[in-house]
Amino acid sequence: MLVRRFLAVTVVFFSLSQSFIYAQEGRIRDIRLSHADSLALQVKYDGNIVGLTKQLTNHYTDEVSKARAIFIWITGHIAYDYKYYNRHADQGEDAVTFDCPSDDTLACIIKEKVWENEYINKALDKGRAVCQGYAMLFKRMCDIAGLHAEVVPGYTRTEYYEVGTPGELDHAWNVVQLNGNYYLLDATWAAGFCLKDDNDKLTHFIKHFDDYYWLTPAEEFAKNHFPLDPKWVLIPKYTKETFSANPYYSPDDIGDIKVLAPASGIVKAKKGDTIHFKLKYAGLIRQLQINTNAFTNPDITYEVFDCKRCFPRTVTDTFAIKRQQYITFSRHGDTYDFAYVVRDYTLAYMDIMFDRRRVLRFKVTDKR
């Protein structure tokens, strides 16, 4: 589904060709990819997926540009089909599934291909799909372009309360092989995000391209994705249990933050313990707070309606400002250090707040 939502290493660059440069952390960077981006946004679908793919990829001889053109076209032209998702979610079903009751394996394979073709064609005609459709479309266009790609179903962590769990098994993304190496990407999450109402119904798709999900380094991708087939995690000895123990990352900050300490998103502590935090963050933190189940900093503003048909105006709550609690931190470059003293036996979670925004959540368990 689609609901919203750097690695700190020494970078060693080496040339793959005159056009492309690979970074050690796994993300391909190329100053000429903008050509593929521009082309992809101009090409129109005319009812022929083969012709569409050739228009996008025949200009290029290298695999990276071909894959990029396909990726940008999909993220730019396919909207998330939130209404389709809602209809199936109401019935307790996955949004896109193929079920073959027959015991005839060959017949099932043929039927699945027919079903897949029908779904892909419908997604192209209507310009809408759910995550499985995005992933199937990317693979199909890669097949046409002579690139090897796979659809990867798996778990995702999108909610702050999912720390300690693998999240939901309700998403699909891709792995693509470029110049002999496998890379991860998520066209659905790169295309934009959906808004929810108070009943958890998806209400709108907001088109907003996020380049973070293009050939994302495996260590970054594993912050909120875990494949059903562990081979596609692309990290040695990285298990579903390890994934479940990740902290929650705000989707707006996930690419800019690396947690150096604690070592896990599940922290064992008892009353009187001091929990030390160390983060690398590409942004600037002015005020740092920690909200917990024992204490939450109150909102410092509220809305007032002066008339029934007026837009609300925002009012500052001076009493709430006086009740704010801040955490002292030290900063060295992009590294932030701070500590939290456990003062309550019932501590269950900690939300790390940057300038009153939840950026991380850690789960706390009692240390015996």
C-alpha positions as a Markdown table, in Angstrom:
| # | Residue | x | y | z |
|---|---|---|---|---|
| 1 | Met | 0.0 | 0.0 | 0.0 |
| 2 | Leu | 1.0 | 3.6 | -0.1 |
| 3 | Val | 0.8 | 5.6 | 3.1 |
| 4 | Arg | 3.3 | 8.1 | 4.5 |
| 5 | Arg | 5.8 | 8.4 | 5.1 |
| 6 | Phe | 22.5 | 8.8 | 5.0 |
| 7 | Leu | 24.4 | 6.3 | 5.5 |
| 8 | Ala | 27.5 | 7.7 | 7.1 |
| 9 | Val | 30.4 | 6.1 | 5.3 |
| 10 | Thr | 33.6 | 7.2 | 3.6 |
| 11 | Val | 32.6 | 7.5 | 0.0 |
| 12 | Val | 35.0 | 6.1 | -2.6 |
| 13 | Phe | 34.3 | 6.9 | -6.2 |
| 14 | Phe | 35.4 | 4.9 | -9.1 |
| 15 | Ser | 34.5 | 5.1 | -12.8 |
| 16 | Leu | 32.3 | 2.5 | -14.4 |
| 17 | Ser | 32.2 | 4.3 | -17.7 |
| 18 | Gln | 32.6 | 7.9 | -18.8 |
| 19 | Ser | 29.0 | 8.5 | -18.0 |
| 20 | Phe | 28.4 | 7.0 | -14.6 |
| 21 | Ile | 29.9 | 7.1 | -11.2 |
| 22 | Tyr | 29.1 | 4.6 | -8.4 |
| 23 | Ala | 29.2 | 5.5 | -4.7 |
| 24 | Gln | 30.4 | 3.0 | -2.2 |
| 25 | Glu | 27.1 | 3.1 | -0.2 |
| 26 | Gly | 25.3 | 1.6 | -3.2 |
| 27 | Arg | 23.4 | 4.5 | -4.8 |
| 28 | Ile | 24.2 | 5.3 | -8.4 |
| 29 | Arg | 24.7 | 8.9 | -9.1 |
| 30 | Asp | 24.9 | 10.4 | -12.6 |
| 31 | Ile | 24.8 | 14.0 | -13.6 |
| 32 | Arg | 23.2 | 13.1 | -16.9 |
| 33 | Leu | 20.2 | 11.2 | -15.6 |
| 34 | Ser | 18.3 | 14.5 | -15.9 |
| 35 | His | 18.1 | 13.7 | -19.7 |
| 36 | Ala | 16.3 | 10.5 | -19.0 |
| 37 | Asp | 14.1 | 12.3 | -16.5 |
| 38 | Ser | 13.1 | 15.0 | -19.0 |
| 39 | Leu | 12.4 | 12.5 | -21.8 |
| 40 | Ala | 10.3 | 10.3 | -19.5 |
| 41 | Leu | 8.0 | 13.1 | -18.5 |
| 42 | Gln | 7.3 | 14.0 | -22.2 |
| 43 | Val | 6.6 | 10.6 | -23.6 |
| 44 | Lys | 2.9 | 9.7 | -23.8 |
| 45 | Tyr | 1.3 | 6.3 | -23.6 |
| 46 | Asp | -0.6 | 5.5 | -26.9 |
| 47 | Gly | -2.0 | 2.1 | -26.0 |
| 48 | Asn | 1.2 | 0.1 | -26.7 |
| 49 | Ile | 3.5 | -0.8 | -23.8 |
| 50 | Val | 6.2 | -2.1 | -26.2 |
| 51 | Gly | 6.2 | 1.2 | -28.1 |
| 52 | Leu | 6.2 | 3.2 | -24.9 |
| 53 | Thr | 9.1 | 1.3 | -23.5 |
| 54 | Lys | 11.1 | 1.7 | -26.7 |
| 55 | Gln | 10.5 | 5.4 | -26.8 |
| 56 | Leu | 11.8 | 5.6 | -23.3 |
| 57 | Thr | 14.9 | 3.4 | -23.6 |
| 58 | Asn | 16.1 | 3.2 | -27.2 |
| 59 | His | 17.9 | 6.6 | -26.8 |
| 60 | Tyr | 20.3 | 4.9 | -24.4 |
| 61 | Thr | 22.9 | 2.2 | -24.5 |
| 62 | Asp | 23.5 | 2.0 | -20.8 |
| 63 | Glu | 21.3 | 0.1 | -18.4 |
| 64 | Val | 21.1 | 2.8 | -15.7 |
| 65 | Ser | 19.5 | 5.4 | -18.1 |
| 66 | Lys | 17.1 | 2.8 | -19.4 |
| 67 | Ala | 15.9 | 1.8 | -15.9 |
| 68 | Arg | 15.8 | 5.5 | -14.8 |
| 69 | Ala | 13.6 | 6.5 | -17.8 |
| 70 | Ile | 11.2 | 3.7 | -17.0 |
| 71 | Phe | 11.1 | 4.5 | -13.3 |
| 72 | Ile | 10.5 | 8.2 | -13.9 |
| 73 | Trp | 7.8 | 7.5 | -16.4 |
| 74 | Ile | 5.9 | 5.3 | -14.0 |
| 75 | Thr | 6.2 | 7.6 | -11.0 |
| 76 | Gly | 5.2 | 10.6 | -13.2 |
| 77 | His | 2.2 | 9.0 | -15.0 |
| 78 | Ile | 0.7 | 6.5 | -12.6 |
| 79 | Ala | -1.3 | 7.6 | -9.6 |
| 80 | Tyr | -2.0 | 5.4 | -6.6 |
| 81 | Asp | -5.4 | 3.9 | -6.9 |
| 82 | Tyr | -6.6 | 4.6 | -3.3 |
| 83 | Lys | -10.3 | 3.9 | -4.1 |
| 84 | Tyr | -9.4 | 0.4 | -5.4 |
| 85 | Tyr | -7.3 | -0.2 | -2.3 |
| 86 | Asn | -10.1 | 1.0 | 0.0 |
| 87 | Arg | -12.7 | -1.3 | -1.6 |
| 88 | His | -10.5 | -4.4 | -1.0 |
| 89 | Ala | -9.4 | -3.3 | 2.4 |
| 90 | Asp | -13.1 | -3.0 | 3.5 |
| 91 | Gln | -13.5 | -6.7 | 2.5 |
| 92 | Gly | -10.3 | -7.8 | 4.3 |
| 93 | Glu | -8.5 | -8.6 | 1.1 |
| 94 | Asp | -5.2 | -7.7 | -0.5 |
| 95 | Ala | -5.7 | -5.0 | -3.2 |
| 96 | Val | -4.1 | -7.1 | -6.0 |
| 97 | Thr | -4.1 | -10.9 | -5.7 |
| 98 | Phe | -4.2 | -13.8 | -8.1 |
| 99 | Asp | -5.7 | -17.1 | -6.9 |
| 100 | Cys | -5.7 | -20.2 | -9.0 |
| 101 | Pro | -7.8 | -23.1 | -7.4 |
| 102 | Ser | -6.6 | -25.6 | -10.1 |
| 103 | Asp | -4.0 | -28.3 | -9.4 |
| 104 | Asp | -2.7 | -27.9 | -13.0 |
| 105 | Thr | 0.5 | -25.8 | -12.5 |
| 106 | Leu | 0.9 | -25.0 | -16.2 |
| 107 | Ala | -2.7 | -23.8 | -16.4 |
| 108 | Cys | -2.3 | -21.6 | -13.4 |
| 109 | Ile | 0.9 | -20.1 | -14.8 |
| 110 | Ile | -1.0 | -19.3 | -18.1 |
| 111 | Lys | -4.0 | -17.8 | -16.2 |
| 112 | Glu | -1.7 | -15.7 | -14.0 |
| 113 | Lys | 0.0 | -14.2 | -17.1 |
| 114 | Val | -3.3 | -13.4 | -18.6 |
| 115 | Trp | -4.4 | -11.8 | -15.3 |
| 116 | Glu | -1.2 | -9.8 | -15.0 |
| 117 | Asn | -1.5 | -8.6 | -18.6 |
| 118 | Glu | -5.0 | -7.4 | -18.0 |
| 119 | Tyr | -4.1 | -5.6 | -14.8 |
| 120 | Ile | -1.0 | -3.9 | -16.4 |
| 121 | Asn | -3.0 | -2.8 | -19.4 |
| 122 | Lys | -5.8 | -1.4 | -17.2 |
| 123 | Ala | -3.3 | 0.5 | -15.1 |
| 124 | Leu | -1.8 | 2.1 | -18.2 |
| 125 | Asp | -5.2 | 3.0 | -19.6 |
| 126 | Lys | -6.5 | 4.5 | -16.4 |
| 127 | Gly | -3.2 | 5.9 | -15.1 |
| 128 | Arg | -3.8 | 4.3 | -11.7 |
| 129 | Ala | -2.4 | 1.3 | -9.8 |
| 130 | Val | -1.7 | 0.0 | -6.3 |
| 131 | Cys | 1.8 | -1.1 | -5.2 |
| 132 | Gln | 1.7 | -4.5 | -6.9 |
| 133 | Gly | 0.7 | -2.8 | -10.1 |
| 134 | Tyr | 3.6 | -0.3 | -9.9 |
| 135 | Ala | 6.0 | -3.2 | -9.4 |
| 136 | Met | 4.6 | -5.4 | -12.1 |
| 137 | Leu | 4.6 | -2.5 | -14.6 |
| 138 | Phe | 8.2 | -1.7 | -13.8 |
| 139 | Lys | 9.3 | -5.4 | -14.3 |
| 140 | Arg | 7.3 | -5.7 | -17.5 |
| 141 | Met | 8.9 | -2.6 | -19.0 |
| 142 | Cys | 12.3 | -3.7 | -17.9 |
| 143 | Asp | 11.7 | -7.1 | -19.6 |
| 144 | Ile | 10.9 | -5.3 | -22.8 |
| 145 | Ala | 14.0 | -3.1 | -22.5 |
| 146 | Gly | 16.2 | -6.2 | -21.9 |
| 147 | Leu | 16.8 | -5.5 | -18.2 |
| 148 | His | 16.5 | -8.0 | -15.4 |
| 149 | Ala | 14.0 | -6.9 | -12.7 |
| 150 | Glu | 12.0 | -8.8 | -10.1 |
| 151 | Val | 8.8 | -8.0 | -8.1 |
| 152 | Val | 9.5 | -8.2 | -4.4 |
| 153 | Pro | 6.6 | -8.6 | -2.0 |
| 154 | Gly | 7.3 | -7.8 | 1.6 |
| 155 | Tyr | 6.7 | -6.1 | 4.9 |
| 156 | Thr | 6.8 | -2.3 | 5.5 |
| 157 | Arg | 6.9 | -0.2 | 8.6 |
| 158 | Thr | 4.9 | 3.0 | 8.1 |
| 159 | Glu | 3.4 | 3.8 | 11.5 |
| 160 | Tyr | 5.2 | 4.9 | 14.7 |
| 161 | Tyr | 3.4 | 2.3 | 16.8 |
| 162 | Glu | 4.9 | -0.6 | 14.8 |
| 163 | Val | 8.3 | -0.6 | 16.6 |
| 164 | Gly | 9.0 | -4.2 | 17.7 |
| 165 | Thr | 7.0 | -5.7 | 14.8 |
| 166 | Pro | 7.7 | -6.2 | 11.1 |
| 167 | Gly | 4.7 | -4.1 | 10.2 |
| 168 | Glu | 2.3 | -5.2 | 7.5 |
| 169 | Leu | 2.8 | -7.8 | 4.7 |
| 170 | Asp | 1.0 | -5.6 | 2.2 |
| 171 | His | 3.5 | -4.0 | -0.1 |
| 172 | Ala | 5.6 | -4.7 | -3.2 |
| 173 | Trp | 8.6 | -3.1 | -4.8 |
| 174 | Asn | 11.4 | -4.1 | -7.2 |
| 175 | Val | 15.0 | -5.2 | -7.4 |
| 176 | Val | 16.8 | -4.4 | -10.7 |
| 177 | Gln | 20.1 | -5.7 | -12.0 |
| 178 | Leu | 22.3 | -3.0 | -13.5 |
| 179 | Asn | 25.8 | -3.8 | -14.7 |
| 180 | Gly | 25.9 | -7.0 | -12.8 |
| 181 | Asn | 24.7 | -5.6 | -9.4 |
| 182 | Tyr | 21.3 | -5.7 | -7.8 |
| 183 | Tyr | 19.6 | -2.5 | -6.6 |
| 184 | Leu | 16.4 | -1.7 | -4.8 |
| 185 | Leu | 13.7 | 0.7 | -5.7 |
| 186 | Asp | 10.1 | 1.5 | -4.8 |
| 187 | Ala | 8.2 | 3.2 | -7.6 |
| 188 | Thr | 5.0 | 3.4 | -5.5 |
| 189 | Trp | 6.5 | 5.4 | -2.6 |
| 190 | Ala | 8.6 | 7.5 | -5.0 |
| 191 | Ala | 5.4 | 8.6 | -6.9 |
| 192 | Gly | 3.8 | 10.3 | -3.9 |
| 193 | Phe | 1.7 | 9.5 | -0.8 |
| 194 | Cys | -1.9 | 9.2 | 0.4 |
| 195 | Leu | -3.8 | 11.0 | 3.0 |
| 196 | Lys | -5.9 | 9.3 | 5.6 |
| 197 | Asp | -9.1 | 10.3 | 7.4 |
| 198 | Asp | -9.9 | 9.6 | 11.0 |
| 199 | Asn | -11.2 | 6.1 | 10.1 |
| 200 | Asp | -7.9 | 5.2 | 8.4 |
| 201 | Lys | -9.5 | 5.4 | 5.0 |
| 202 | Leu | -7.2 | 6.7 | 2.2 |
| 203 | Thr | -8.7 | 9.9 | 0.9 |
| 204 | His | -6.4 | 11.5 | -1.6 |
| 205 | Phe | -3.2 | 10.7 | -3.6 |
| 206 | Ile | -0.7 | 13.5 | -3.4 |
| 207 | Lys | 1.7 | 13.4 | -6.3 |
| 208 | His | 5.2 | 14.2 | -4.9 |
| 209 | Phe | 8.3 | 12.5 | -6.4 |
| 210 | Asp | 10.7 | 11.2 | -3.8 |
| 211 | Asp | 14.1 | 10.3 | -5.3 |
| 212 | Tyr | 15.1 | 8.6 | -2.1 |
| 213 | Tyr | 13.4 | 5.4 | -3.3 |
| 214 | Trp | 15.4 | 5.2 | -6.6 |
| 215 | Leu | 18.2 | 2.7 | -6.2 |
| 216 | Thr | 18.2 | 3.1 | -2.4 |
| 217 | Pro | 21.2 | 1.7 | -0.6 |
| 218 | Ala | 20.2 | -1.6 | 1.0 |
| 219 | Glu | 21.0 | -0.4 | 4.5 |
| 220 | Glu | 18.7 | 2.6 | 4.0 |
| 221 | Phe | 15.9 | 0.6 | 2.3 |
| 222 | Ala | 15.9 | -1.9 | 5.2 |
| 223 | Lys | 14.8 | 0.9 | 7.6 |
| 224 | Asn | 11.2 | 0.4 | 6.5 |
| 225 | His | 11.2 | -2.5 | 4.0 |
| 226 | Phe | 11.7 | -6.2 | 4.5 |
| 227 | Pro | 11.2 | -8.7 | 1.7 |
| 228 | Leu | 9.2 | -11.9 | 2.0 |
| 229 | Asp | 12.2 | -13.7 | 0.4 |
| 230 | Pro | 15.1 | -12.7 | 2.6 |
| 231 | Lys | 17.6 | -12.9 | -0.3 |
| 232 | Trp | 16.3 | -9.6 | -1.6 |
| 233 | Val | 17.3 | -7.7 | 1.6 |
| 234 | Leu | 20.8 | -7.5 | 0.1 |
| 235 | Ile | 22.4 | -7.3 | 3.5 |
| 236 | Pro | 24.3 | -10.3 | 5.1 |
| 237 | Lys | 22.7 | -11.8 | 8.2 |
| 238 | Tyr | 19.9 | -9.1 | 8.3 |
| 239 | Thr | 16.8 | -10.9 | 9.6 |
| 240 | Lys | 13.1 | -10.1 | 10.1 |
| 241 | Glu | 13.8 | -9.8 | 13.8 |
| 242 | Thr | 16.5 | -7.2 | 13.2 |
| 243 | Phe | 14.1 | -5.3 | 10.9 |
| 244 | Ser | 11.4 | -5.4 | 13.6 |
| 245 | Ala | 13.8 | -3.9 | 16.1 |
| 246 | Asn | 14.4 | -0.8 | 14.0 |
| 247 | Pro | 13.2 | 2.5 | 15.4 |
| 248 | Tyr | 10.4 | 4.3 | 13.6 |
| 249 | Tyr | 11.6 | 6.9 | 11.2 |
| 250 | Ser | 9.5 | 9.8 | 10.0 |
| 251 | Pro | 9.1 | 9.6 | 6.2 |
| 252 | Asp | 10.1 | 13.2 | 5.9 |
| 253 | Asp | 13.5 | 12.6 | 7.6 |
| 254 | Ile | 14.4 | 9.0 | 6.9 |
| 255 | Gly | 17.0 | 9.8 | 4.3 |
| 256 | Asp | 18.7 | 12.5 | 6.4 |
| 257 | Ile | 19.1 | 10.6 | 9.7 |
| 258 | Lys | 21.3 | 7.7 | 10.9 |
| 259 | Val | 21.0 | 6.4 | 14.5 |
| 260 | Leu | 24.4 | 5.7 | 16.0 |
| 261 | Ala | 23.1 | 4.9 | 19.5 |
| 262 | Pro | 21.1 | 3.2 | 20.9 |
| 263 | Ala | 22.0 | 0.1 | 18.8 |
| 264 | Ser | 18.4 | -0.9 | 18.5 |
| 265 | Gly | 14.9 | 0.7 | 18.3 |
| 266 | Ile | 14.0 | -1.5 | 21.3 |
| 267 | Val | 15.8 | -0.1 | 24.4 |
| 268 | Lys | 16.0 | -2.1 | 27.7 |
| 269 | Ala | 16.0 | 0.3 | 30.7 |
| 270 | Lys | 14.8 | 0.6 | 34.2 |
| 271 | Lys | 14.0 | 3.6 | 36.4 |
| 272 | Gly | 17.2 | 5.6 | 37.2 |
| 273 | Asp | 19.0 | 4.5 | 34.0 |
| 274 | Thr | 20.4 | 7.0 | 31.5 |
| 275 | Ile | 19.8 | 6.3 | 27.9 |
| 276 | His | 22.4 | 7.9 | 25.6 |
| 277 | Phe | 21.5 | 8.9 | 22.0 |
| 278 | Lys | 23.8 | 9.7 | 19.2 |
| 279 | Leu | 22.5 | 10.7 | 15.8 |
| 280 | Lys | 23.8 | 11.9 | 12.5 |
| 281 | Tyr | 21.3 | 14.4 | 10.9 |
| 282 | Ala | 21.6 | 16.4 | 7.8 |
| 283 | Gly | 19.3 | 19.1 | 9.0 |
| 284 | Leu | 19.5 | 21.6 | 11.7 |
| 285 | Ile | 17.9 | 21.0 | 15.1 |
| 286 | Arg | 16.9 | 24.1 | 17.1 |
| 287 | Gln | 14.9 | 22.5 | 19.8 |
| 288 | Leu | 14.9 | 18.9 | 20.9 |
| 289 | Gln | 12.2 | 17.2 | 23.0 |
| 290 | Ile | 11.3 | 13.7 | 24.1 |
| 291 | Asn | 7.7 | 12.7 | 24.4 |
| 292 | Thr | 6.8 | 9.5 | 26.2 |
| 293 | Asn | 3.7 | 7.7 | 27.5 |
| 294 | Ala | 4.5 | 9.3 | 30.9 |
| 295 | Phe | 4.9 | 12.9 | 29.7 |
| 296 | Thr | 3.9 | 14.6 | 26.4 |
| 297 | Asn | 4.8 | 18.2 | 25.7 |
| 298 | Pro | 1.5 | 20.0 | 25.1 |
| 299 | Asp | 0.7 | 21.6 | 21.7 |
| 300 | Ile | 1.6 | 25.3 | 21.9 |
| 301 | Thr | -1.1 | 26.4 | 19.4 |
| 302 | Tyr | -4.8 | 25.7 | 18.9 |
| 303 | Glu | -7.4 | 26.8 | 16.4 |
| 304 | Val | -10.3 | 29.1 | 17.0 |
| 305 | Phe | -13.4 | 29.6 | 14.8 |
| 306 | Asp | -14.8 | 33.1 | 15.0 |
| 307 | Cys | -17.8 | 32.2 | 13.0 |
| 308 | Lys | -19.4 | 29.1 | 11.5 |
| 309 | Arg | -18.2 | 29.8 | 8.0 |
| 310 | Cys | -14.8 | 31.3 | 8.8 |
| 311 | Phe | -11.5 | 29.6 | 8.4 |
| 312 | Pro | -9.9 | 28.9 | 11.8 |
| 313 | Arg | -7.2 | 31.2 | 13.1 |
| 314 | Thr | -4.2 | 29.8 | 15.0 |
| 315 | Val | -3.8 | 31.0 | 18.6 |
| 316 | Thr | -0.6 | 30.6 | 20.7 |
| 317 | Asp | -1.2 | 28.9 | 24.0 |
| 318 | Thr | 1.1 | 30.8 | 26.4 |
| 319 | Phe | 0.4 | 28.4 | 29.3 |
| 320 | Ala | 1.5 | 25.4 | 27.1 |
| 321 | Ile | 4.7 | 27.3 | 26.2 |
| 322 | Lys | 5.6 | 27.5 | 29.9 |
| 323 | Arg | 5.1 | 23.7 | 30.3 |
| 324 | Gln | 7.5 | 22.7 | 27.5 |
| 325 | Gln | 10.4 | 20.5 | 28.5 |
| 326 | Tyr | 13.6 | 20.6 | 26.3 |
| 327 | Ile | 16.5 | 18.2 | 26.1 |
| 328 | Thr | 20.0 | 19.6 | 26.2 |
| 329 | Phe | 22.2 | 18.3 | 23.3 |
| 330 | Ser | 25.6 | 18.8 | 21.9 |
| 331 | Arg | 26.4 | 19.2 | 18.2 |
| 332 | His | 29.6 | 18.4 | 16.4 |
| 333 | Gly | 29.1 | 18.9 | 12.7 |
| 334 | Asp | 26.1 | 16.8 | 11.7 |
| 335 | Thr | 26.3 | 14.6 | 14.9 |
| 336 | Tyr | 24.0 | 15.2 | 17.8 |
| 337 | Asp | 24.5 | 13.8 | 21.3 |
| 338 | Phe | 22.0 | 13.8 | 24.1 |
| 339 | Ala | 20.7 | 11.7 | 27.0 |
| 340 | Tyr | 17.5 | 10.8 | 28.7 |
| 341 | Val | 17.1 | 9.8 | 32.4 |
| 342 | Val | 14.3 | 7.2 | 33.0 |
| 343 | Arg | 12.2 | 8.6 | 35.8 |
| 344 | Asp | 9.1 | 6.4 | 35.5 |
| 345 | Tyr | 8.6 | 2.6 | 36.0 |
| 346 | Thr | 6.0 | 2.6 | 33.2 |
| 347 | Leu | 8.1 | 4.0 | 30.4 |
| 348 | Ala | 7.0 | 2.2 | 27.2 |
| 349 | Tyr | 8.1 | 4.5 | 24.3 |
| 350 | Met | 10.1 | 7.6 | 23.5 |
| 351 | Asp | 9.3 | 9.9 | 20.7 |
| 352 | Ile | 12.3 | 12.1 | 19.6 |
| 353 | Met | 11.0 | 15.4 | 18.6 |
| 354 | Phe | 12.9 | 17.9 | 16.4 |
| 355 | Asp | 11.3 | 21.3 | 16.6 |
| 356 | Arg | 8.1 | 19.7 | 17.8 |
| 357 | Arg | 8.0 | 17.1 | 15.0 |
| 358 | Arg | 8.2 | 13.4 | 15.7 |
| 359 | Val | 11.3 | 12.1 | 13.9 |
| 360 | Leu | 12.0 | 8.9 | 15.7 |
| 361 | Arg | 10.3 | 6.5 | 18.0 |
| 362 | Phe | 12.0 | 4.0 | 20.3 |
| 363 | Lys | 10.2 | 1.2 | 22.2 |
| 364 | Val | 11.3 | 0.7 | 25.9 |
| 365 | Thr | 11.1 | -2.6 | 27.7 |
| 366 | Asp | 11.9 | -3.2 | 31.4 |
| 367 | Lys | 15.4 | -4.3 | 32.1 |
| 368 | Arg | 15.5 | -7.3 | 34.4 |
